[in-house]
Amino acid sequence: MRASRYGLTWQSSWRFALAVLCLTALAAICHALEVPTAADAKISVTRLVYLESEDGIDAFENQYLFTDHYLRISDPDDASGYILFDANENTIYSVSYFDKSILVIPMYPLKEISKDYRADIRFEKLQDAPLINGRPVYSYRVSAFPLGGGEALVCADIQLVPDLLPAIADMLRRYMQVLSSQQRMNLEKTPPELRTLCFLQDQVFNTGEYYRKGLPVREWHYSGKQRLLLDFSEVKVDSSLFTLPSDYRRFSIQ
């Protein structure tokens, strides 16, 4: 879905988006006070909606649904498939409707790999940002410095809110750990020319430690990927969304 639907571009003021989130937080609190009826057969989940963008691709929405044990990622229409993270098994399942397949990504041992750079992290409060749910916004900026000297590269710039939905942030951190473990397992298969300092820092060694600081509301990554949190709320969905098709082919990349 295009960002223009919201009258927003990635270059527009993020302060407007944060102000909208302040109102969203209040609405979420009011929604949580609603009493479910006996006829309600669906399960309650926390729903986050991010507006995401990548170089050469129009901005689109992704929704993140959370239970105590699962994370489900898909576009709102659920058109092409979905990602399911089972926190009990520490395993990611990427489901494709097109070829009826499931890519299985287990949690591999986090291999120790030597680095030819030094990572620098700057974490500081944004003085002019509005409060979200009564909490300030912080900047978490990650840079990579070549050990042999040279100019530092900014690999990621993340704006986050401490103590906002901490259980959600922790599940996202665990999800990132699994992705990092796969990247480390398959690093030797990556062409050397693609193993840039920021590729290593932001993808291979990115275990989501910033989620320990808070929940991101806006992200920029060196690859051109960006995310903007549009909404978070408690909703009811069909529990079958957190199941896997039994007749799909399963495979892993090792």
matplotlib code that plots the C-alpha trace (Angstrom):
import matplotlib.pyplot as plt

x = [0.0, 1.4, 2.5, 0.7, -2.6, -1.6, -0.3, 3.1, 6.5, 9.7, 11.0, 8.0, 8.2, 8.3, 7.0, 3.5, 3.7, 4.7, 1.8, -0.6, 1.0, 0.3, -3.4, -3.2, -1.7, -4.7, -7.2, -5.4, -5.8, -9.5, -9.9, -8.3, -11.0, -13.7, -15.4, -15.5, -18.8, -19.4, -20.1, -16.6, -14.8, -11.6, -8.4, -7.0, -3.7, -1.5, -1.4, 1.3, 1.1, 4.3, 4.7, 7.7, 9.9, 12.9, 14.9, 13.0, 9.8, 6.7, 5.9, 3.7, 2.0, 2.9, 1.0, 2.6, 0.3, 1.5, 0.3, 2.3, 4.1, 3.8, 4.6, 2.8, 3.9, 2.0, 0.5, -3.1, -4.6, -2.6, -2.2, 1.1, 1.9, 3.1, 5.9, 5.3, 7.8, 7.3, 8.9, 8.7, 10.7, 12.8, 11.9, 10.8, 8.4, 8.1, 4.9, 4.4, 0.9, 2.3, 4.3, 2.8, 6.1, 7.4, 11.0, 12.0, 14.7, 15.7, 17.9, 21.4, 24.3, 25.6, 28.9, 31.8, 33.2, 36.1, 35.3, 37.5, 35.6, 34.5, 30.9, 29.9, 26.4, 25.0, 21.9, 20.4, 17.1, 15.5, 14.8, 12.2, 10.2, 6.6, 5.9, 4.4, 2.1, 3.8, 7.3, 10.2, 11.7, 15.3, 17.7, 19.8, 22.4, 24.8, 28.1, 30.9, 34.6, 37.2, 40.0, 42.6, 41.4, 39.0, 35.6, 32.9, 29.7, 26.2, 24.5, 21.3, 19.4, 16.5, 14.1, 12.5, 10.4, 11.7, 9.2, 6.6, 5.1, 8.2, 6.9, 6.4, 9.9, 11.4, 9.8, 11.0, 14.5, 14.3, 13.1, 16.1, 18.4, 17.1, 17.7, 21.2, 22.0, 21.0, 23.1, 26.1, 25.5, 25.5, 28.0, 30.6, 28.0, 27.7, 29.9, 32.9, 32.0, 28.6, 30.1, 30.4, 30.8, 27.2, 26.0, 28.0, 26.8, 23.2, 22.3, 24.9, 25.6, 22.3, 20.7, 18.2, 19.9, 18.2, 14.9, 16.3, 16.2, 12.6, 10.2, 11.2, 8.7, 10.9, 13.9, 16.4, 18.9, 21.9, 20.2, 17.5, 14.9, 12.8, 9.9, 7.4, 5.0, 1.5, -0.6, -0.7, -3.8, -5.5, -7.6, -9.4, -8.4, -9.0, -6.7, -6.1, -3.8, -1.1, -1.1, 0.9, -0.5, -0.1, 0.2, 2.9, 6.5, 9.1, 12.7, 15.7, 18.7, 22.0]
y = [0.0, 3.4, 5.8, 8.6, 7.2, 8.6, 11.9, 10.8, 10.3, 9.1, 12.6, 14.2, 15.1, 12.0, 14.2, 14.0, 10.2, 10.1, 12.5, 10.0, 7.2, 9.2, 9.1, 5.4, 4.6, 6.2, 4.3, 1.0, 1.5, 2.2, -0.8, -3.1, -2.1, -3.6, -6.8, -9.7, -11.4, -15.2, -15.5, -14.3, -17.4, -15.6, -15.1, -11.7, -10.7, -7.5, -6.1, -3.7, -2.1, -0.9, 1.1, -0.4, 0.7, -0.6, 0.9, 0.7, -0.6, 1.5, 1.8, -1.0, -2.1, -5.1, -6.3, -8.1, -10.2, -11.4, -14.0, -15.3, -17.8, -16.7, -13.8, -13.7, -11.3, -10.6, -7.9, -6.9, -8.9, -12.0, -12.3, -14.1, -15.9, -15.2, -15.6, -17.5, -17.4, -20.1, -18.7, -22.0, -23.8, -20.7, -21.5, -19.3, -20.6, -18.7, -19.8, -19.3, -19.7, -19.5, -22.8, -24.3, -24.4, -23.6, -22.4, -23.6, -21.5, -23.0, -21.4, -22.3, -21.9, -18.3, -18.9, -16.7, -14.9, -12.4, -8.9, -6.4, -3.4, -1.9, -1.2, 2.1, 2.6, 5.9, 5.9, 9.2, 10.9, 12.9, 16.2, 17.5, 14.4, 14.1, 11.5, 8.2, 6.7, 9.1, 7.9, 9.7, 8.7, 7.7, 7.4, 4.2, 4.8, 2.0, 2.8, 0.6, 1.8, -0.1, -1.5, -0.4, 3.1, 4.9, 6.7, 5.4, 4.1, 4.6, 1.2, 1.8, 4.7, 3.5, 5.6, 3.6, 4.0, 2.3, 0.1, 0.3, -3.2, -4.9, -8.4, -7.6, -6.1, -9.2, -11.5, -9.3, -9.6, -13.4, -13.4, -11.3, -13.8, -16.6, -14.6, -13.7, -17.4, -18.3, -15.4, -16.6, -20.2, -19.2, -16.4, -18.3, -18.7, -14.9, -13.4, -11.5, -8.2, -8.2, -8.6, -4.9, -3.6, -2.6, -5.9, -7.7, -5.4, -4.9, -8.4, -11.0, -9.8, -8.0, -10.0, -7.3, -6.0, -2.6, -4.3, -4.5, -0.7, -0.4, -0.8, 0.8, 3.4, 4.4, 2.6, 3.4, 0.7, 1.1, -1.2, 1.4, -0.5, 1.8, 1.1, 3.5, 2.3, 3.4, 1.7, -0.8, -2.2, -5.3, -7.1, -10.5, -12.8, -16.4, -18.8, -20.7, -17.8, -19.3, -22.7, -24.1, -25.9, -29.6, -30.4, -27.8, -28.9, -28.0, -27.2, -25.4, -23.6, -24.8]
z = [0.0, -1.0, 1.7, -0.1, 1.2, 4.5, 3.1, 4.3, 2.6, 4.2, 3.9, 5.7, 9.4, 11.6, 14.4, 12.8, 12.8, 16.5, 17.3, 15.7, 17.7, 20.9, 20.0, 19.0, 22.4, 24.1, 21.9, 22.6, 26.3, 25.9, 23.6, 26.2, 28.7, 26.5, 27.9, 25.4, 24.9, 25.3, 21.6, 20.7, 19.6, 18.3, 20.3, 21.4, 20.0, 19.9, 16.4, 15.1, 11.7, 10.1, 6.9, 5.2, 2.3, 0.4, -2.4, -5.7, -4.0, -3.1, 0.6, 1.8, 5.0, 7.1, 10.1, 13.0, 15.2, 18.6, 21.0, 24.0, 21.9, 18.3, 15.9, 12.5, 9.8, 6.6, 4.5, 5.7, 2.8, 3.5, -0.3, -1.0, 2.3, 5.8, 8.3, 11.5, 14.4, 17.0, 20.2, 22.0, 19.2, 18.3, 14.7, 11.8, 9.1, 5.9, 4.1, 0.4, -1.1, -4.6, -4.6, -1.5, 0.4, 3.9, 4.4, 7.9, 9.7, 13.1, 15.7, 14.8, 17.2, 17.0, 15.4, 16.5, 13.5, 13.6, 12.6, 10.7, 12.1, 15.4, 16.0, 17.7, 19.3, 20.3, 22.4, 23.3, 24.1, 21.3, 23.0, 20.5, 20.0, 21.5, 24.2, 23.2, 25.8, 28.3, 27.3, 25.5, 22.2, 21.9, 19.0, 18.6, 15.9, 14.9, 13.0, 11.8, 11.9, 9.8, 12.0, 9.4, 9.4, 7.2, 7.4, 9.7, 8.1, 9.6, 9.3, 11.1, 12.8, 15.0, 17.0, 19.8, 23.0, 26.2, 28.1, 25.3, 24.9, 26.4, 25.8, 22.1, 21.8, 23.4, 20.9, 18.1, 19.6, 19.6, 16.0, 15.0, 16.8, 14.7, 11.5, 12.6, 13.3, 9.7, 8.3, 10.2, 9.2, 5.5, 5.5, 3.4, 0.7, 0.4, -2.3, -0.8, -2.6, -0.8, 2.7, 3.4, 6.9, 7.2, 5.7, 8.4, 11.3, 10.3, 9.0, 10.0, 13.5, 14.2, 17.0, 17.8, 20.9, 20.4, 21.3, 24.9, 24.8, 23.6, 20.8, 17.4, 16.0, 13.1, 11.5, 8.7, 7.5, 5.2, 2.6, 2.1, 4.2, 6.4, 8.8, 10.4, 13.1, 12.2, 14.8, 17.7, 19.3, 20.8, 18.2, 17.9, 15.1, 14.1, 15.9, 12.7, 11.5, 13.8, 12.2, 9.3, 6.2, 6.7, 3.0, 2.1, 1.2, 3.8, 3.2, 4.8, 3.4, 4.9]

ax = plt.figure().add_subplot(projection="3d")
ax.plot(x, y, z, "-o")
ax.set_aspect("equal")
plt.show()
